[in-house]
Amino acid sequence: MNNPPLLVGGGVELFDIVVNMHGLGPFEQEAKRAIKIRLGDVEIPVLPLDRIITSKRATGRPKDRAILPALEDTLRTLRSRHKRDG
């Protein structure tokens, strides 16, 4: 199994780099859905929040189940804003 890259420095706890995705389609398919976010000089592909939620549900790990309510609430808020502003 591959290990994710090692990140060091302030704010690294905000990142969750994965080398496999539970409950999702093949990597190539999911990569097409990724949103590009620029961090300094680097563009990072990030899965949309709904795909992250799907994957965290599929793992069943306690740490993933613990964060699900916050992620789901965030997704509802984003969708509500999109409907209102769209």
N, C-alpha and C positions, 0 to 999 in steps of 0.2 A: 504494500500500500504506500502511496506517496504521502509525504508530510507537507502540510501547507507551508508557505514561506514564513520565515520568522520576521516579525515586525518589532521594532524597538522605538522608544521615545514617547513623548507625551501624547495622549489621546489614542494609543493603540487599542485600548480596551473597547473602543467604538467599532472596531472592525472584526468581522467574522469571515475569515477566508476558508473556503471549503475546497476539498479536492474530489468529493463525491456528493451527490444530491439525492437524498432519499425522497421517494414519492413523486419524482418528477420524470419528465421524458429524457431522452438521450441528451448528452451534453450539447451536441451541435444544435439541437432543436431549442433548448433552453437559452443557449448563447445568442440566438437570433432575437430573443425577447429582451435581452439585457439593455439597460439604459446606460449610456456613457456619461460618467461624471468626471469632471476635470479636478484633479488635486495637484495644484502647482503645475508642473510641466508634464504630468502623467495623466492619461485618460484611463479611467478604471471602469470596466463593465460591471454593472450591478443588476442583480435580478429585481424585477418589479416586486413590490411588497406582497402582492397576492401570491406570487410564486414562492417567496420566502415563507409565508404562512403555511402554504401547502406542504412544503418540505419539513418544516418544524413539526407540524401535526403528524407527519409520517414517521418521524424518528421515535416519538413516544418517550424521549428522555425527559427526566424531571426538569432540567434546566430549560428545555425547549417548551414544555407545557407551561412552565411558570411565566414565560414572556408572552405567550399567545394572547392573553387578554389585552395587553398594552398594544401589541401589533394589530390586532383586530380592531380595536378602538381607533387607532391611528388611521387604518384603512377606511373605516366608516367615515371619519372626519374628512379625509381627503376626497372621498367620493361625493360627500355632501357638498363640499366647497366647489368641486368640479361641476356638479349639477347646477348649483346656484350661480356660478360665474360663467358657465358654458353657454 
